[in-house]
Amino acid sequence: MNPRSLLPPPPGNGAHKRRVRDAFSAAAETYDGASALQREVAARLADWVMLQPPPSDASILEIGCGTGHLTRRLFAALADRRWLVTDLAAPMLDRCRATLDAERVRGGGDISFRVMDGEWPDVPPGSFDRIVSSLAFQWFDDLGGALDRLFTCLRPGGHLVFATLGADTFKEWRACLAKEGTASGIRHYPTTSDLPQAATLLAEYWITIPHPGGHAFLESLKLIGARVAAPGHHPLPAGTLRRALHGFDGSVTYHVLCCKVVRPQSNKPG
């Protein structure tokens, strides 16, 4: 673990996070209708989590709940555990809570909700037996540093299980832009070799999602709040974007990495 990763966030990095927060806040009402990929990834991640379910007295933290695809699947099976469900965007958190209530998933379960930047968790050290997250970590500025900080939030023997996007994501769109001699504004996503040493790769897979065309693809990103370019990227000239869209059929690949970090059990005397 790098001790520097536990320091407060550096000044000046809040503007991009606010853009991400605002984009997802604006998409809270349209997210469910455009998030088939997110629903599928959450289902697969839930299966991995349930291979080693937490003990009956466990505390669980979810990072980046969105409208609750992963929350619903796991809470239905683990409702007797204590839950803290978080998201950077308050409207997403509200939608997740309302959906759980509408589907009567919550019942009498011990669950609370909080607006929180999961990259900089504001929770006491050693508080959770499980930390789970589906397709939120790709928005982190420093995945390795974030994993260091989340690791300290685990109890001995606790697991952090997450899914994030990998380097092949949107490779078709990147190729169309490369033909125009320009880079995309897509964030850097890791390859398996980029993953921090502490992270064990559980699964790697690719899902291709078709769209009627390039404009429909870009609109789908807006509907889920994901149309926020990497820091420092400037909008493409209209002509460049038009030419790239003309040569793009709208079919895109999502590359998914499912990983686990385990905090070892403490050594006990005797």
C-alpha positions, 0 to 999 in steps of 0.5 A: 500500500502506498501511504500517499494514497491515504492523504486527502485528495489534491486540490483542483481535481474537483471540477471533473468530478462535479461534471461526472456527478452532474451528468449522472444526476441529469440521467437518473430518470433515463438510466434504467431504459438505456442500461442493459449492459449495466444490468448484465454486468451487475448480474454477473458480479452478484454471482461472484459475490455470492460464491463467498457470501458474507457472514450473517452479521456482516456490514456491506458497502456499495460504491456507485449504486446508480439506480440499483441494478446490483443493489437489488440483486444482492440485497434480496439475498442478503437483506439481514446484513447491514448495508450502506449504499452510496453514489456520487449523484444524489438523484441516482441514490434517490432512484435506487432507494425508490426502486427498492421500496417499490419492489418491496425489496427492502422490507425491514432490512438494515440499509442506509443511503449516503452521497459519497465519492467512492474514490475517497470513502468517508467511512471509519477504517475497518468498517465493512466485511464486503465492499461491492461496486459495478461499473463505477471504478472506471470514473476514478482518477487513480484506481490504485490509490482508490483500492488502497483507501477502500482496502483500509475500510475492510475488516480483516478477512473482508472482500472488495469485489468490483467490475470495471471497464477494460481497455478494449471498451469502445474500440470501434469508436476509437478506431473511427476517430483514429482514421480522422487523425484524432483521439477520443475523449474516452478515459483510460481503462486498464488492461489486465496488466494495469490492474494493481497488484492487490487485485485478483482477476476473477473474470474478463469478458467482452459484450457487444452492444449494437446501436442503429448508428453512431448518433444513437450510440452517443445518445445512449451514453447521454441517457446513462450519464456517461458522456463525460470526456476525460479531463483535458479533452476538448470537443471535436470539431464539428466536421471531424465528428460528422465524418467519424459518425458517417463511418461508424455503424454504432456497434460497440464492445464493452470490455469488463474486468471483474476483480477481488481484493481480500484483506488478510485475517489478522494474526492472533496470538496463541 
